[in-house]
Amino acid sequence: MSNRERALELLEQIPDDKLFYIIGIMEGALIPDSYLDASIDESIAISEKEIEEGADLIPFDDAFAALKEKYFG
């Protein structure tokens, strides 16, 4: 059985109230990799520019710890 056949088989079993999530995943899969690569490259360039300009950034570990404390105590 091909992946497409398996996907169609599973799609028939998904309840209507959960199809919204599946449709979102399927639409996301239609985005060309070249677009995603360009978006990633653009995001990196923006971040590097902000760092060069002295943006007020905090280390990831500190940001994560603050969020963990705020939401999980």
ABEGO torsion letter per residue (X at the ends): XBAAAAAAAAAAABBAAAAAAAAAAAAAAABBAAAAAAAAAAAAAAAAAAAAAGBBBBBAAAAAAAAAAAAAX
